[in-house]
């Protein structure tokens, strides 16, 4: 994030704190309850957003060295992501070309040969078929056309991008736009090391999970005993980048900057950047490292979703662990990260699941997004646009 943008965010947050104002969407809008519970819409979303649209599946740190891999089934199909001996990133359908068996069942690890558990056909990290047992008995196999089915994949700005459709197109710069791409590049996301992942399944529509990241209006209520101690609720900055956005949540620590020279200001001491990557990703830039939240529906089921939450830390972590005092600091950092994930599960998602129960009750036809909730306007207008639907109805100015 460039210096001018950092200072502008800090100045804006201070001005809003002092004036008692907040970001303003210019009016209220109505979102039909059917957007969360309609089965036809859920089928359309699954196809358009999760089968025919590029996805962020991790950060560079999820594949820290040649020979490392991870697998995913979040998109309803088995996917294998690898780093080859030259450092290249690849993604494949994790399906043997012999009899269609899932090749690799481990969640992550390090291998130079992926061997099918059925008949031991083997593939290297580039997806090439390199082993066919008893080929003289089986018959000749043209290895050049029996490699794993490749998926469009790219490693850009420290993010691992995969298109789940082998025939799909992947243009990362086109998805982000020039300004957001440059901002991601400035964070140097590729330098962070993966430090763990947690998984939450919740009985609610996936968009309700996304909505919880779209405003801080709820902080003083839902998070009164947790995040409200560190954040000012209902104060933020907000910017959109095509279908994506950036929210800057106001830290209470911003007060310490008032008595410091501007040249010493850094945005991470005043705010928490939360980036939304269409359609289902929240990238949170914390002081010790980023957190990646990926939200998925349960296929075409509008009433169930799950979230994958991954944590990353500075690359000097191994040095910290060799120093007993620093190792204690590392333990505190990791505890804060997992504690943040617990807040998502035990506070945000509990409230969102109650909203889903309300949606299925028939009590009302629509929910209202306020002037101070512009991210909610943006989420759902971009969803509607991508599905060929009308924008949200404005109900007040």
C-alpha positions as CSV (number, residue, x, y, z in Angstrom):
1,X,0.0,0.0,0.0
2,X,1.7,3.2,-1.1
3,X,2.5,5.9,1.4
4,X,0.0,8.5,0.1
5,X,-2.9,5.9,0.4
6,X,-1.7,5.0,4.0
7,X,-1.7,8.6,5.1
8,X,-5.1,9.3,3.4
9,X,-6.7,6.3,5.2
10,X,-5.3,7.4,8.6
11,X,-6.4,11.0,8.1
12,X,-9.9,9.9,7.0
13,X,-10.3,7.6,10.0
14,X,-9.2,10.3,12.4
15,X,-11.5,12.8,10.8
16,X,-14.5,10.4,11.1
17,X,-13.7,9.6,14.7
18,X,-13.5,13.3,15.6
19,X,-16.7,14.2,13.7
20,X,-18.7,11.1,14.6
21,X,-19.2,10.2,10.9
22,X,-18.7,7.1,8.9
23,X,-18.5,5.9,5.3
24,X,-21.8,6.6,3.6
25,X,-23.3,4.5,0.7
26,X,-25.7,7.3,-0.1
27,X,-28.9,5.5,0.8
28,X,-30.5,2.2,2.0
29,X,-31.2,-0.7,-0.3
30,X,-33.4,-3.8,0.0
31,X,-32.0,-7.3,-0.6
32,X,-34.7,-10.0,-1.2
33,X,-34.6,-12.8,1.4
34,X,-34.9,-15.2,-1.5
35,X,-31.2,-14.4,-2.4
36,X,-30.3,-16.5,0.6
37,X,-32.7,-19.4,0.4
38,X,-33.8,-19.9,-3.2
39,X,-32.7,-23.3,-4.5
40,X,-32.7,-22.2,-8.2
41,X,-30.5,-19.3,-7.4
42,X,-28.2,-21.5,-5.3
43,X,-27.8,-23.8,-8.4
44,X,-27.0,-20.8,-10.6
45,X,-24.4,-19.4,-8.1
46,X,-22.7,-22.8,-7.7
47,X,-22.2,-22.9,-11.5
48,X,-21.3,-19.3,-12.2
49,X,-19.3,-18.5,-9.1
50,X,-17.7,-21.8,-8.2
51,X,-17.4,-23.9,-11.3
52,X,-16.9,-21.3,-14.0
53,X,-14.9,-18.5,-12.2
54,X,-11.3,-18.4,-11.0
55,X,-10.7,-19.0,-7.4
56,X,-8.0,-18.2,-4.8
57,X,-7.0,-21.4,-3.2
58,X,-4.1,-20.2,-1.0
59,X,-1.0,-18.1,-0.7
60,X,2.5,-18.8,-2.0
61,X,3.4,-20.0,1.5
62,X,1.0,-23.0,1.1
63,X,3.6,-24.5,-1.3
64,X,6.8,-23.4,0.4
65,X,9.3,-25.6,-1.5
66,X,9.7,-27.7,-4.6
67,X,7.8,-31.0,-4.1
68,X,5.2,-29.6,-1.8
69,X,1.5,-30.0,-2.5
70,X,-2.0,-29.6,-1.1
71,X,-5.4,-30.9,-2.2
72,X,-8.8,-29.4,-2.2
73,X,-12.4,-30.5,-2.5
74,X,-14.0,-27.2,-1.7
75,X,-15.2,-26.7,-5.3
76,X,-17.0,-30.1,-5.5
77,X,-14.2,-31.8,-7.4
78,X,-10.8,-33.2,-6.3
79,X,-8.0,-30.7,-7.0
80,X,-4.3,-31.2,-6.6
81,X,-2.0,-28.2,-6.3
82,X,1.8,-28.8,-6.6
83,X,5.1,-27.0,-6.8
84,X,7.5,-28.7,-9.3
85,X,11.3,-29.0,-9.0
86,X,11.8,-25.7,-10.8
87,X,9.4,-23.8,-8.4
88,X,6.5,-23.7,-10.8
89,X,2.9,-23.8,-9.5
90,X,0.5,-26.3,-11.1
91,X,-3.1,-27.4,-10.5
92,X,-4.8,-30.5,-11.7
93,X,-8.0,-32.6,-11.4
94,X,-6.8,-35.1,-8.8
95,X,-8.1,-38.0,-10.8
96,X,-6.1,-40.9,-12.3
97,X,-6.3,-41.2,-16.0
98,X,-6.6,-45.0,-15.8
99,X,-9.8,-45.7,-13.9
100,X,-10.7,-42.3,-12.5
101,X,-9.6,-42.9,-8.9
102,X,-8.6,-40.0,-6.7
103,X,-4.8,-40.1,-6.7
104,X,-3.8,-38.1,-3.6
105,X,-5.8,-38.3,-0.4
106,X,-3.5,-36.3,2.0
107,X,-4.5,-32.7,2.6
108,X,-0.9,-31.5,2.1
109,X,2.7,-32.7,2.2
110,X,5.8,-33.2,0.1
111,X,6.2,-35.7,-2.7
112,X,7.9,-36.1,-6.0
113,X,5.6,-39.0,-7.1
114,X,1.8,-39.2,-6.8
115,X,0.9,-42.8,-7.0
116,X,-2.7,-43.9,-7.6
117,X,-3.9,-46.2,-4.7
118,X,-5.8,-48.4,-7.2
119,X,-3.1,-49.6,-9.7
120,X,-0.1,-47.4,-8.8
121,X,-0.1,-45.3,-12.0
122,X,2.3,-42.5,-11.0
123,X,2.5,-38.8,-11.8
124,X,5.1,-36.2,-11.1
125,X,4.5,-32.7,-9.7
126,X,4.1,-31.4,-13.3
127,X,1.2,-33.9,-13.8
128,X,3.1,-36.1,-16.2
129,X,2.4,-39.8,-16.2
130,X,5.8,-41.4,-15.2
131,X,4.9,-44.9,-14.0
132,X,2.6,-47.6,-15.4
133,X,3.2,-51.0,-13.6
134,X,3.3,-54.1,-15.8
135,X,2.8,-52.0,-18.9
136,X,3.9,-55.1,-20.9
137,X,0.8,-56.9,-19.5
138,X,-1.6,-53.9,-19.6
139,X,-0.7,-52.8,-23.1
140,X,1.0,-49.6,-24.5
141,X,0.1,-46.3,-22.9
142,X,0.8,-43.0,-24.6
143,X,2.1,-41.1,-21.6
144,X,2.1,-37.8,-23.5
145,X,-1.7,-37.7,-23.4
146,X,-2.4,-39.5,-20.1
147,X,-1.1,-37.0,-17.6
148,X,-3.4,-35.5,-15.0
149,X,-5.9,-33.0,-16.4
150,X,-4.4,-29.6,-15.9
151,X,-6.4,-26.6,-14.6
152,X,-5.6,-23.0,-15.5
153,X,-3.3,-21.9,-12.7
154,X,-1.3,-18.8,-11.8
155,X,0.8,-17.6,-8.9
156,X,0.6,-13.8,-8.8
157,X,1.0,-11.2,-6.0
158,X,1.6,-14.1,-3.6
159,X,-1.8,-15.6,-4.3
160,X,-2.5,-19.1,-5.8
161,X,-5.2,-18.8,-8.4
162,X,-7.0,-21.8,-10.0
163,X,-9.8,-22.0,-12.5
164,X,-11.9,-25.1,-11.7
165,X,-12.8,-25.6,-15.4
166,X,-10.0,-27.1,-17.5
167,X,-11.3,-24.9,-20.4
168,X,-11.6,-21.8,-18.3
169,X,-9.7,-18.5,-18.8
170,X,-7.6,-17.0,-16.0
171,X,-6.5,-13.4,-16.2
172,X,-5.5,-12.3,-12.7
173,X,-4.7,-8.7,-13.6
174,X,-8.0,-8.4,-15.4
175,X,-9.8,-9.7,-12.3
176,X,-8.1,-7.3,-9.9
177,X,-7.6,-4.2,-12.0
178,X,-4.4,-2.2,-12.1
179,X,-4.7,-0.4,-8.7
180,X,-5.6,-3.4,-6.6
181,X,-3.0,-5.6,-8.3
182,X,-0.3,-3.0,-7.4
183,X,-1.6,-2.8,-3.8
184,X,-1.4,-6.6,-3.4
185,X,2.1,-6.5,-4.9
186,X,3.1,-3.9,-2.3
187,X,2.1,-6.2,0.6
188,X,4.7,-8.9,-0.6
189,X,2.3,-11.7,0.3
190,X,4.6,-14.3,-1.2
191,X,7.0,-14.0,1.7
192,X,4.7,-15.3,4.4
193,X,4.8,-18.9,5.8
194,X,1.7,-21.0,6.3
195,X,1.1,-21.6,10.0
196,X,-2.1,-23.6,10.0
197,X,-5.7,-23.8,8.9
198,X,-9.1,-24.4,10.5
199,X,-12.4,-25.4,9.0
200,X,-15.9,-24.4,10.1
201,X,-19.2,-25.8,8.7
202,X,-22.3,-23.7,9.4
203,X,-26.0,-24.2,8.7
204,X,-26.5,-21.0,6.7
205,X,-26.2,-19.6,3.2
206,X,-22.6,-18.8,2.2
207,X,-23.4,-15.2,1.4
208,X,-24.4,-14.6,5.0
209,X,-20.9,-15.6,6.0
210,X,-19.5,-13.1,3.5
211,X,-21.9,-10.4,4.8
212,X,-20.4,-10.7,8.3
213,X,-17.1,-9.2,6.9
214,X,-18.9,-6.3,5.3
215,X,-19.5,-3.8,8.1
216,X,-18.3,-2.9,11.7
217,X,-21.8,-1.7,12.7
218,X,-22.2,-4.9,14.7
219,X,-18.9,-4.7,16.6
220,X,-20.2,-3.0,19.7
221,X,-23.0,-5.6,20.0
222,X,-21.7,-9.0,18.7
223,X,-18.1,-8.4,19.6
224,X,-18.6,-6.3,22.7
225,X,-16.4,-8.7,24.8
226,X,-13.8,-9.4,22.1
227,X,-13.0,-7.3,19.0
228,X,-14.6,-4.1,20.4
229,X,-11.7,-3.9,22.8
230,X,-9.3,-3.3,19.8
231,X,-11.6,-1.7,17.2
232,X,-13.8,1.3,17.0
233,X,-17.2,0.0,15.7
234,X,-19.0,1.8,12.9
235,X,-15.9,3.7,11.7
236,X,-14.2,2.6,8.5
237,X,-12.9,3.5,5.1
238,X,-14.2,1.7,2.0
239,X,-13.0,1.5,-1.6
240,X,-14.1,-0.7,-4.5
241,X,-11.9,-2.2,-7.3
242,X,-14.2,-3.7,-10.0
243,X,-15.9,-6.6,-8.3
244,X,-13.5,-6.5,-5.3
245,X,-13.1,-4.1,-2.4
246,X,-11.0,-2.9,0.5
247,X,-12.3,-2.1,3.9
248,X,-10.1,-0.4,6.5
249,X,-11.3,-1.2,10.0
250,X,-10.4,1.4,12.6
251,X,-8.1,0.2,15.4
252,X,-8.3,1.9,18.8
253,X,-4.5,2.1,18.6
254,X,-4.9,4.9,16.1
255,X,-5.0,7.3,19.0
256,X,-1.3,6.7,19.6
257,X,-0.6,8.3,16.3
258,X,-2.0,11.7,17.2
259,X,1.1,12.7,19.1
260,X,3.6,11.2,16.6
261,X,5.2,12.9,13.5
262,X,3.4,11.9,10.3
263,X,6.6,10.3,8.9
264,X,6.3,7.7,11.6
265,X,2.8,6.7,10.8
266,X,2.0,3.3,9.3
267,X,-1.4,2.2,8.3
268,X,-1.2,-1.2,10.2
269,X,-0.9,0.7,13.5
270,X,-4.2,2.5,12.7
271,X,-6.3,0.1,10.7
272,X,-6.9,-3.5,9.7
273,X,-7.1,-3.9,5.9
274,X,-9.7,-6.4,4.8
275,X,-9.8,-7.2,1.1
276,X,-12.7,-8.9,-0.6
277,X,-11.8,-10.9,-3.7
278,X,-14.9,-11.8,-5.7
279,X,-16.8,-14.0,-5.2
280,X,-15.9,-15.7,-1.8
281,X,-12.5,-14.6,-0.3
282,X,-11.6,-12.3,2.5
283,X,-7.9,-11.4,2.8
284,X,-7.1,-9.8,6.1
285,X,-3.7,-8.1,6.5
286,X,-2.6,-8.2,10.2
287,X,0.5,-6.8,11.7
288,X,2.1,-10.2,12.1
289,X,0.8,-11.7,8.9
290,X,-2.2,-12.2,6.7
291,X,-5.3,-14.4,7.3
292,X,-7.1,-15.9,4.3
293,X,-10.8,-16.7,4.7
294,X,-12.5,-18.7,1.9
295,X,-16.2,-19.4,2.0
296,X,-18.0,-22.0,0.0
297,X,-21.6,-23.2,-0.3
298,X,-22.3,-26.9,0.1
299,X,-22.7,-27.4,-3.6
300,X,-26.2,-26.4,-4.7
301,X,-27.6,-26.4,-1.2
302,X,-28.5,-22.8,-0.1
303,X,-28.7,-23.8,3.6
304,X,-25.2,-25.0,4.3
305,X,-21.7,-23.6,3.9
306,X,-18.2,-24.0,5.1
307,X,-15.2,-21.8,5.6
308,X,-11.5,-22.5,5.3
309,X,-9.4,-20.1,7.4
310,X,-5.7,-20.1,6.9
311,X,-3.0,-18.2,8.9
312,X,0.4,-16.9,7.7
313,X,3.4,-15.4,9.5
314,X,6.6,-13.5,8.8
315,X,9.3,-15.6,7.2
316,X,11.8,-15.2,10.1
317,X,9.6,-17.5,12.2
318,X,12.2,-20.3,12.5
319,X,14.7,-17.8,13.9
320,X,12.1,-16.7,16.5
321,X,11.6,-20.3,17.6
322,X,15.3,-20.7,18.4
323,X,15.1,-17.9,20.9
324,X,13.1,-18.8,24.1
325,X,11.8,-15.3,24.6
326,X,10.8,-14.9,21.0
327,X,9.3,-18.4,21.0
328,X,6.9,-17.1,23.7
329,X,6.0,-14.2,21.5
330,X,5.4,-16.6,18.6
331,X,3.0,-18.6,20.8
332,X,1.1,-15.4,21.7
333,X,0.8,-14.4,18.0
334,X,-0.5,-17.8,17.0
335,X,-2.9,-17.8,19.9
336,X,-4.3,-14.4,18.7
337,X,-4.7,-15.7,15.2
338,X,-6.6,-18.8,16.3
339,X,-8.6,-16.6,18.7
340,X,-9.6,-14.4,15.8
341,X,-10.9,-17.5,14.0
342,X,-12.8,-18.5,17.1
343,X,-14.5,-15.1,17.1
344,X,-15.6,-15.7,13.5
345,X,-17.0,-19.1,14.4
346,X,-18.5,-18.2,17.9
347,X,-19.8,-14.7,17.3
348,X,-20.1,-13.7,13.6
349,X,-21.3,-17.0,12.3
350,X,-23.6,-17.6,15.2
351,X,-25.3,-14.3,14.4
352,X,-25.3,-15.1,10.7
353,X,-26.9,-18.6,11.2
354,X,-29.7,-16.9,13.2
355,X,-30.2,-14.6,10.2
356,X,-30.6,-17.7,8.0
357,X,-33.2,-19.2,10.4
358,X,-35.0,-15.9,10.1
359,X,-34.8,-16.0,6.3
360,X,-36.5,-19.4,6.2
361,X,-39.2,-18.3,8.6
362,X,-41.2,-16.3,6.0
363,X,-41.2,-13.3,8.4
364,X,-40.2,-10.8,5.7
365,X,-39.5,-10.5,2.0
366,X,-36.3,-8.5,2.2
367,X,-33.5,-7.4,4.5
368,X,-32.2,-3.8,4.6
369,X,-28.6,-2.7,4.0
370,X,-27.9,0.7,5.6
371,X,-26.0,3.7,4.5
372,X,-23.1,2.7,6.7
373,X,-22.9,-0.8,5.1
374,X,-21.6,-0.1,1.6
375,X,-19.8,-3.4,1.4
376,X,-23.1,-5.2,1.6
377,X,-24.5,-3.1,-1.2
378,X,-21.4,-3.9,-3.3
379,X,-21.3,-7.7,-2.5
380,X,-24.9,-8.2,-3.6
381,X,-24.9,-5.8,-6.6
382,X,-21.8,-7.6,-8.0
383,X,-23.5,-11.0,-7.4
384,X,-26.6,-9.8,-9.2
385,X,-24.6,-8.3,-12.0
386,X,-22.7,-11.5,-12.5
387,X,-26.0,-13.5,-12.6
388,X,-27.7,-11.1,-15.0
389,X,-30.1,-9.8,-12.3
390,X,-31.2,-6.2,-11.5
391,X,-29.3,-4.1,-8.9
392,X,-30.6,-3.9,-5.4
393,X,-33.6,-1.7,-5.0
394,X,-32.9,1.7,-3.4
395,X,-35.5,2.3,-0.6
396,X,-34.2,5.6,0.8
397,X,-31.6,8.4,0.0
